[in-house]
């Protein structure tokens, strides 16, 4: 019985702490929420290269649900895609590669051309180099597709946090 009372007391204490931490859903209000409204106002500039095409499509896929409002921001993204070999065998053949995709992105407010967000995102993936060149190329392409999606997720999340902060800082009409 004493154990049960201690557990209930502990549960109530944790509930009070959790309620006081001011957690709020990022996408509160769904497609009519403040963050969704701001995400729908972003125009994505074309990004060079295959990695750019994949990243831009991943960004568009995530922001497409919020489209419909007049454009307020422009998103520019510069990518750095590298493949480095490591895991060298005694005959100097590479057995493992690391593909790294880094993005530097800027969110520019169109009304006054001010950069309101300047940040970076990145991810990497390991690739096994096998005897089949086709299999290795396919693994590199798959890794690039996954990295583009991860980088796009990071960018959208950071822009969403910016939009929520912007909305709470600006006065309500």
C-alpha positions in Angstrom: 0.0 0.0 0.0 2.8 2.4 0.9 4.5 1.6 -2.4 1.3 2.5 -4.3 0.9 5.8 -2.5 4.6 6.6 -3.3 4.0 5.8 -7.0 0.9 8.0 -7.1 2.7 10.8 -5.4 5.6 10.5 -7.9 3.1 10.4 -10.8 1.4 13.6 -9.6 4.7 15.3 -9.1 5.9 14.4 -12.7 2.5 15.5 -14.1 2.9 18.9 -12.4 6.5 19.3 -13.8 5.4 18.3 -17.3 2.4 20.7 -17.2 4.8 23.5 -16.2 7.3 22.9 -19.0 5.0 24.8 -21.5 5.0 22.2 -24.3 2.9 23.2 -27.3 2.3 21.3 -30.5 4.3 22.8 -33.3 1.5 22.4 -35.9 -1.4 23.4 -33.6 -4.4 24.3 -35.6 -3.6 22.0 -38.5 -3.6 23.7 -41.9 -5.2 26.8 -40.4 -2.6 27.2 -37.7 0.0 29.9 -37.6 2.9 27.7 -38.6 1.0 26.1 -41.5 0.0 29.6 -42.8 3.6 30.7 -42.9 4.8 27.4 -44.5 2.3 28.0 -47.2 3.9 31.3 -48.1 7.3 30.0 -49.0 8.6 29.8 -52.6 11.5 27.4 -53.1 14.1 28.4 -55.6 15.5 25.7 -57.9 18.6 23.9 -56.5 21.4 22.8 -58.8 22.2 19.2 -59.5 20.6 15.8 -58.8 20.9 16.3 -55.1 19.2 19.7 -55.5 16.4 18.2 -57.6 15.8 15.5 -54.9 16.0 18.0 -52.0 13.7 20.5 -53.7 11.1 17.8 -54.4 11.3 16.6 -50.8 10.8 20.2 -49.7 7.9 20.7 -52.1 6.3 17.4 -50.9 6.3 18.7 -47.3 5.2 22.3 -48.0 2.6 21.4 -50.7 -0.1 20.8 -48.1 0.1 24.4 -47.0 0.1 26.1 -50.4 -2.5 28.6 -51.3 -1.5 31.9 -49.7 0.4 34.7 -51.4 4.2 34.2 -51.3 5.9 36.0 -48.5 9.3 34.2 -48.3 11.8 32.8 -50.7 13.9 29.8 -49.7 17.4 29.5 -51.3 19.4 26.3 -50.7 23.0 25.6 -51.5 24.1 21.9 -51.3 27.4 20.2 -50.8 27.3 16.5 -51.7 30.4 14.4 -51.1 31.3 10.8 -51.3 34.5 9.7 -49.4 36.0 6.2 -49.4 37.2 4.6 -46.2 37.6 1.0 -45.1 40.5 0.3 -47.4 41.6 -3.4 -47.9 45.2 -4.5 -48.1 45.0 -4.4 -51.9 43.9 -0.7 -51.7 40.3 -1.4 -52.7 37.7 0.6 -50.9 35.1 -1.4 -49.0 33.0 1.4 -47.5 32.0 4.9 -48.5 30.4 7.7 -46.7 28.0 10.0 -48.5 27.5 13.4 -46.9 24.9 16.0 -47.9 25.1 19.4 -46.3 22.8 22.3 -47.0 23.1 26.0 -46.3 19.7 27.7 -46.6 18.3 31.1 -46.3 14.8 32.3 -45.8 14.4 35.7 -47.4 11.4 38.0 -46.7 10.3 39.2 -50.1 8.8 42.6 -48.9 12.2 44.0 -47.9 14.7 41.3 -49.1 15.9 40.7 -45.5 17.3 37.3 -44.7 15.2 36.2 -41.7 16.7 32.8 -41.3 20.2 31.6 -42.2 21.0 28.1 -41.1 22.5 24.7 -42.1 21.3 21.1 -42.2 23.0 17.9 -43.0 23.2 14.2 -42.8 25.4 11.3 -43.9 25.1 7.7 -44.8 27.4 4.7 -45.0 27.5 2.7 -48.2 29.0 -0.8 -48.7 31.2 -1.1 -51.8 30.6 -4.5 -53.3 32.0 -6.3 -56.3 29.1 -5.3 -58.5 29.6 -1.7 -59.8 25.8 -1.4 -60.5 24.9 -2.4 -57.0 27.3 0.2 -55.6 25.9 2.9 -57.8 22.3 1.9 -56.8 23.3 2.1 -53.1 24.8 5.6 -53.7 21.7 6.8 -55.4 19.4 5.3 -52.7 21.6 7.0 -50.0 21.3 10.3 -51.9 17.5 10.0 -52.0 17.4 9.3 -48.3 19.8 12.1 -47.4 17.8 14.6 -49.5 14.6 13.6 -47.6 16.4 13.9 -44.2 17.9 17.3 -45.0 14.5 18.6 -46.3 12.9 17.4 -43.0 15.5 19.3 -41.0 14.9 22.5 -43.1 11.1 22.4 -42.8 11.4 21.7 -39.0 13.7 24.7 -38.5 11.5 26.9 -40.6 8.5 25.8 -38.6 10.2 26.7 -35.4 11.1 30.1 -36.9 7.5 30.6 -37.9 6.1 29.8 -34.5 8.7 32.1 -32.8 7.8 34.9 -35.3 4.1 34.4 -34.7 4.5 34.6 -30.9 6.7 37.7 -31.2 4.5 39.7 -33.5 1.4 41.4 -32.0 -2.0 39.9 -32.7 -4.4 42.0 -34.8 
